[in-house]
Amino acid sequence: MAQLNVNGKTVTVDAEPATPLLWVLRENLGLTGTKYGCGIAACGACMVHVGGKPAYACRTTLAAAGGAPVVTIEAMSTDRVGRAVQDAWVRNDVVQCGYCQSGQVMAATALLKAKRNPTDRDIDEAMSANLCRCGTYQRIRTAVKDAAKALG
């Protein structure tokens, strides 16, 4: 049994310390917004925040998460920056298939929390950890700028 702080709530999970956080979130806690994409930390579909930093949930173990707070896409609607990013995604019609979008939103939120007025280069670097098979990269960049503007 391990305790974990997920989306501001302390939860107890019955999982081995070496279990990837992705499976703890999806299977033990029913938080299915975090997606399995590649399993090798190459696509970003599983991105969450651990201790305020973006992390690949497929490669971060339960033990590695330790006592750090874990935030998933399910909490973004109640986070000021996360909500601004989600609203910008809708305004700019970013989503096509949608599979990668929870990871994209998590990466964009982390960027805007660290840098309120990112340059194109900042956006490209921060979002390079996330792949979009539909190729909506221009809309993603536009939406990140739109969210930054909305946040003031």
N, C-alpha and C positions, 0 to 999 in steps of 0.2 A: 504494500500500500504506500502510495506517495501523495503528498499534498502539493497542490499547484494552484497558483493564482491565475485564473483565466477570466479575462474581461471584467476584472474588478471583484470577482468572487473566488473565495477559497474553495477548492474542490478536492476530494480524495478519490484517487484512481487506483485500480488494481492492475498494475502493469509493471513489467520488468524495467529496470533503470535504462537498459539499452534500447527500449522501444522508441522508434521515431515519434517525435511529437505529433506529426501528421496523423498517425494512427490513433494516438491517445485522443486527439481532438475529435476525429471523425468517428471512431468506433466506440471509445469509452464515454465520450461526452456528447455525441450526436451533433457536433458542430461541423456540418458538411460543406460550409462555404469555402473552406480551405480545400483546394483541389489537389489530387495526385496527378502529376503530369509526367515527369520523367523518372523520378526516384533518385537522380544523381545530382541534384542542385544545379541544373543547367537551364531550366525553363522559367522558374519563378511562379508557377501556378500555385505553389504551396506556401507562398510568402506570408509570414506573420510578423509581429513585432515581439521580440523577447528583450525585456529590459529596456524598451524604448528604441531598439535598433531592429532593422529588417533582418529576418532570418529565414532560411529555408527549413520548413517544418519536416521535410522528408529526410534531412540529414542531421537535424538537431535532435538529440536523444532527450528522453525525459530527464535523465541525470544531468545532461548539459544545460538544460533549462534551469535546473536548480530552483532556487527560490525567486528567481526573477519573474516579474509580471509578464504574462503572455496576453497579447491582444490579437484578436482575429477579426476577420471581415464583419462578423456579426455585431461587433461593437462600433463599427465606423459611423453608423447613423447617429450615434449619441456623442460622438467626438466632433468638436467644432471644425477641425481641419478635415477630418474624414468625411464629414457631411458636405463640406464645401467641395471636396474632390468628387464625391458621388454626384452631387448636383451638376457640377461641370461636365462630368461624363455624360449625363443625360442631355444637357443643353447642347453639347457638341456631337451627339450621336456617335460616341466612340465605339460602342459594342456592336460586333457582328455576331459571331458564334457565342461569345461571352465566356468561354471556358477559362481563359487566362485572366479575366478581368478582376477577380478578387485579388490576385497577386499584384496586378497592375495598380489597383487602388491602394493597396498596402504600401507599395514602393513609392507612389506619388505622395501619399500622406507623410511617410517618413521624410521624404525630400523637403516638403513644405514646412514640416516642423523644424527642420534643421536650417533651411534657407528660404525665407519668405518670398524673395524675388529672384528665382533662379533664372540663369541664362539658358539659351538653347543647349549649350555644352553641358551645363549642370544637369539639365533634364535628361539629355541623352546618356550621360554617365550614370545617373541614378536609375534610369529605367533600363539600362543595358542588361541587367540581370533578369529581365523578364522578356520572354518571347511571345509574339502574337502571330499565330499562323495566318490570320486574316490580313495582316499587314496594316493595321490601323495606327501606325506610329505617328503620322502627321496629326491625326485627330487627338492622339494621346498627348502630344506636345502642346497642342492648342488648348486642350482641356486643363492641363497642368497650369498653363499661363492664366487661363480663365479663373481657375480656383484661387491662384495667388492674388489676382486682382480682386476677387470677391472678398478675400480675407483682409484686404487693405494693407 
